[in-house]
Amino acid sequence: MKKYPEDHKIPLITRGFIKPYKDFKKLLISPELELPYDPKLNFLLVYSISSKLTRITCYPIYSSEIWKLKIIYNTGSNEALKNTTIHLLDYKLIHTTGISEKKGKFSVEYYLIPHRDWNEAIVLTDLILENNDVIMCGIESLS
């Protein structure tokens, strides 16, 4: 797993994993749900780690890598979010946690499909950190 910055310590809202379709084939095939087998298909599993909510969300993806972007804001204002999400418009967003508040700070996690190389993840993080309302920002690669 790659991280940037390498020492970022941002409290987690979720944990995400990528698993191949073959690992879930028996689980997913049922009379209620038919999925065609595709050896290229993977699943992004996102586990909520809140003590108040237990949730596992599953997304089919044709990618073997996902970037998890974590941002902590001073305020949860629409303007603060708008000034950072503008940098995400070039990415396919798979999952977002929405905004969560803890001790007066606001955080959001985004799961994105990368479309270039890891250096672009570093550039994306640095651009977001230019926002005056962003306290911390980190990105990691899940594969």
PEHUUR-V434480 format. One line per field, one symbol per residue. ss: DSSP state (h for helix, s for strand, l for the rest). phi: phi as a letter, one per 20 degrees, with the letter a starting at -180 (. if undefined). burial: + if it has 9 or more other ideal C-beta (glycine too) atoms within 8 Angstrom, else -. A space follows every 10 residues. Layout:
ss: ???
phi: ???
burial: ???
This chain:
ss: llssllllll lllsssssss hhhlhhhhls llslllllll lsssssssll lllllsssss sllllsssss sssllllhhh hhhhhhhhll lsssssllls ssllssssss sssllllhhh hhhhhhhhhl lllsssssss ssl
phi: .ecbffdfcd gedccccdcf ggfdgffeeb gecdcffbfe fcceddefdf febdbcdccf cdcdbcdddd cddfcdfgff fffdfgfefe deeebcemec dblmdccbcc dcefcbdfgf fffgffffff ffeeebbbcc edb
burial: --++---+-+ --++-+-+-- +--++--+-- ---------- ++++++++-- --------++ +-+-++++++ +++------+ +-++---+-- +-+++-+-++ ----++++++ ++++---+-+ ++-++--+-- +-++-+++++ ++-
